[in-house]
Amino acid sequence: MNLYKIKKNGLIALFLSVMSMSAIGQQFKKQQPSTLKVTTERFATVEALTNHGKFSYHLNNKGDIDVSEALQTILDELCSLKDVSATITFLPGVYFLDAPIVVKMASIKLVGNGHGGIDIHGANIESGTIFRLGKNCAPNCITFDYAGRSKAFPSGESPWHNQNLKVELENLSFVGYNNTGVNTADGYSRFRGDEPNFRGLHWYPAKDRYKEVETEGQKAIVLPKAPKGKGVSKCELLRVTGCYFTELYVAIDIANCDVSYIDKNWFGQLTYGIRLHGNGQGMMVSNNLFADMETALVLAKPIFSTFHNNTFAYLSKCFEIDNIVNSTITGNAIYNWKISTGAAAYGSFCYVKNSTNLNISGNSITQYIDSRKRTRTIDTEPNGQSFIQFNNAKQLMFSNNIIHTLISQTVVRLHNSSSCVIADNIITFGDGGNAVAETGDCSNNFYRPINPKNSAPFNKYKY
């Protein structure tokens, strides 16, 4: 760390600056692949355990050199091994990437060390294994591509045309290129009260930030569509544990995935946390924190999936779902506090366009803003959707949730839905609002609000 002085409002203030946090805007030298060899002067920062043996490399972990070409060389070398599977471990430090990385391996695990987190808007202290993603590392920062095997196991069938993808990430931090316009390079901090304070921002890319956000906004982890052709191709397994994502357009972008475990991660200062564009069978998202962001989860078609025990704070929307089948959303806690929240907390707990056999229960939802559902936090007009809305729901169970809001409109809405049960929820709302309403073509729905007047008498207290 370097201690330096700056002048502000006529006063001299002391600031801590972490070198790796000041990476944005600098011209970086590149680590040459020829310097990857471990020597007495260059210790091993990357170790790969494979079915071909152990490999060690010196990859710069000081954050002051672009290591994208060198890291790509490591990965290409490992991926070229016949029928390879690998666990690659990174020492603590900052690995600065200023170009996209592609990993073409059927089975791979990336592991970090040290505390997997970083407080971008606090003390700006680096810790653990950090991938610092530069401006040119976009839009797909790290892509995991499909690969095959020469023969099937255990049958031994050869040739084997299956293209597969299994990815595991553990204890890694991914820090993007200042997606929302917050000046993390100069260390804006809530502890010092600097201006502009990030709580006052809309958590969507700043105006004129991108010409086209989908082609320029950074996606940290990308699982692309499976290739077409002879044989079967699919993304079979994704496991992300103990990772940290911040200052990105999207943290995890998934085309399709058979099974995914996304557990005990931190998602903050993002536009989107997790996006699933296609099918997601057996998707399990649990015990994560989503904070200061536009939308936590955008899901196309999760099937027999669970989303439970996550916490959400200071965000516009928790769940945007196209079609969900035979799944549960349970035990989540949402807290949007007006005093300490910027413009992010405008929107909704969930908006589900189609669902069958969906159970939503045991959630604690607190919304201290009289919000109207918007497409994005930068929208100025409401779009007519409710804070919690289900379109085309069949056999929905929505029960035992606590929903405390100041909303002066309908809080829970069923639209064109049938055979649904909304029962035993505690729902509060502001003047002019109501708890539950039906619109469109609805039939055979059951609604039972909690009514204290119908309570049985309490037992006599005994001591």
Secondary structure by P-SEA (a helix, b strand, c coil): ccccccccccbbbbbbbbcccccccccccccccccccccccccccbbbbcccbbbbbbccccccccaaaaaaaaaaaaaaccbbbbbbbbcbbbbbbcbbbbbbcccbbbbbcccccccccccccccccccccccccccccbbbbbbbbccccccccccccccbbbbbbcbbbbbcccccccccccccccccccccccccccccccccccccccccccccccccccccccccccccbbbbcbbbbccccccbbbccccbbbbcbbbbccccccbbbcccccbbbbcbbbbccccccbbbcccccccccbbbbccccccbbbcccccccccbbbbbbcccccccccccccbbbcccccccccbbbbbbccccccccccccccccccccbbbcccccccccbbbbbbccccccbbbcccccccccccbbbbccccccccccccccbbbbbccccccccccccccc
